[in-house]
């Protein structure tokens, strides 16, 4: 996995960019290590099948195959989706993963490359 987090701080804007080049069924837990606001998700499914990108925002401890995702996005094969939240969506922890099935208990791999770029404040 190649998880990268970059901060951009100025008097006008304070944002963090989260980039993950290989989103898998292995959960990236609390990637910022703090609470914040989610402004956008750019998800790129380079896989030949449908994937389900899942996001957990709660302050409760994340438990694999048990915790219900707060957000879930279906991406057909070879598609990219930009989800913009102009007012922002507050989170206690930013946790994400991808599967090839929509169920909470699914632990199956997405089967291909899934990339994520998220903008947080």
Phi, psi and omega in degrees: 000149179232074178276128178228139177232127179237139179254140176235105183245130172212176179290336181271320185222142172228104182233157172236136177253126178252127178232127176232118184276349180216077175288128181228190175288345175282116189289135170270106189264130175044060189297336179264342181073013180199171177282168180180202180229131179266124182253328178200155174230127174244107186248129182238111179265097179272016185268159181275003179228169178291139174235162176238114180268126187239142183230135178242125186244352188289159175277347177294150179297132178284134177235119182304138177065009178234312183292131178283128178293147177280329178228145175215131181236130178267127177236115176297170181306140174052046178233160176233141181227129175251118179252117182251135178236083188305323178275349181083153178237112183292147177220154174269324174211142178257110183231136181212160178195172178224147177222171174262012179219149184282344186293150178300322184277359181293129176237016182282145181291150177292341173085006179194188183276127176235126180249148178225135166233123180237143176248124182233160176235000000 
